[in-house]
Amino acid sequence: MLGPVLMLSRQNSNRPVATAQTSYSRKYDTPSHVLQTFIPRPARDAYLAIRAFNIDVARIADITSNATIGTMRMQFWRDAITKALVGSPPKEPAAVLLASAQEDLQHRSEGAARLNKGWFLRIINSREQHLANQPFPTLAGLETYAENTYSTLLYLTLSSFPLSSVTADHVASHIGKASGIVAVLRGLPLIAFPPPPNHHSNQAAFGGSPGASRQGAVLLPLDVMADTGVREEEVLRKGSDADGLRDAVFQVATRANDHILTARQMLKNLRAGQDVDHEYEHQHDDDHAYDVRGRDSSAAAQLRDIERGFGVLMNAIPTVLWLEKLEKADFDAFAPSLRTPDWRLPWKAYWAFTRRKF
């Protein structure tokens, strides 16, 4: 392990890279850039590194002309993660930052904590599965995608504090699922009517769209489309005027909102000294390892973990704001108002953080 002086030297040498990546996140992931201020300072570089990694992997579908090239880029990132987490990153800014974040985390935790390679690979694998824009068979399948991408990003960030807690991960799972579902809805117009090659908008790059080829596609779950009578070819012809489209968007958005409501109820229960009322379905997964303290089931201990990790749970705020805008647009996912940045985010986020509400 590096000594404090050498560690500080390494961090300072990476400062120009970190500054560049901050600008990168501001361009391609504005909400995360705004919310970084609520992450504890010792973990903030790790937060930016994780988000930079996610931007790069999410953009692969946007900047590659076919799935084969995209698959090659995904393999590059698998190799890059493997090397970065053992301190030998390739000359890729996000990989360099991840290597530094891993080293810093081990230093801060005295070797007790590490960034989980399996979680990075889960994100890569999930995004790779959707490079060709194949639709989600079911709404539950979309939730699984959201869990394996957006929820997993939150797990990684919590681990960088380090914070290992069943309850914090449980709340993060619901918030991540909501965020992932909303990301797919945000990307609906951009995937149905993709921009010309080499034209990358902020929304297309990080709207969470699980893929973007030059041929239009509709990525709403097939079971929801069947239930509401939506036909892909009609959406590609008529856009927001396609029969049943708003009903389908409403169904999907409702599932996202349900996850937000569940997370809020969990927090309310804990503050009332009660149990969260349902078990965390992923707590026994291989990548979730908790010590005795992390499994403490007392309401006080669980609430303490939530308070400590609340900056990560702030990811709910831009998700809620977008759902509110969608409702005002009568669930027209193609409404121009949904394509503009939400100027309310900074002060809404500050209000939420100071009151510990989302």
Disulfide bonds with the S-S distance in Angstrom:
none
